[in-house]
Amino acid sequence: MRIYHTANYDEMSLKAAQIISAQITMKPDCVLGLATGSTPIGTYKELTRQYEAGLLDFSQVKAANLDEYRDLPKDNDQSYAYFMRENLFKHVNILPENTNIPNGTQTDVDVECERYEKVIAQLGGVDLQLLGLGRNGHIGFNEPSDEFPKMTHCVNLTQSTIDANKRFFEKEEDVPRQAYTMGIGTIMKARKILLIVNGSSKREALHRALYGPITPQVPASILQLHPDVIVVADADAWG
Ligand code: GLP
């Protein structure tokens, strides 16, 4: 595990973007596993800046996102499909047909989970998986539980996650109660993982993930077993 301490959010974002752009330079047709939330917004801004400066080319890049709320159509402004379009895809030259995200409106859970696993397999697996960290130690939407879920699945969001994410919605009742997410097994198959963390609200989760026991009660703790993880976190997160 390689660990970077940065002074603040902007430095974290810059470092993360440099790692992603190095990946694209090294393998122009790489598969990026992408994340949503407030943490990666600065990273996506920096990638956009590099693209606009002519330093990056997404024309062969493929993307597979971690998760999506259940029941939100992709044009809903709270869907992760919408988030990705607004924060990255529409600003760079990635081809829409090369972007993938679970389909929140597929009502048949088995069909959607199998489809998404197949999509990732057909892409040849993920080269670099970007991850944020939930306040309860979740990655993607893999909530604390009694076991590490292997594959893409449908989850019931915990109250802690609903509380954390309600800031993006008009009212708490609007926050979806379920989501599709890559499983822990899906995430761990990525060849390289980049975990980005900022802010004091993530301090406990970060320490438990990196230095605590490996347990599905702290889903991110499994990253201790991955052979190629980079952690970039700011001073507030390290504490
Ligand atoms: C969300 C997402 C995760 C994200 C995490 C942290 O619920 N499903 O992929 O990493 O929670 O979000 P934020 O970056 O807004 O703190």
Boltz pocket constraint, residues with backbone or C-beta under 6 A from the ligand:
constraints:
  - pocket:
      binder: B
      contacts: [[A, 35], [A, 36], [A, 37], [A, 38], [A, 39], [A, 40], [A, 66], [A, 67], [A, 131], [A, 132], [A, 133], [A, 134], [A, 135], [A, 138], [A, 139], [A, 140], [A, 141], [A, 161], [A, 165]]
      max_distance: 6.0
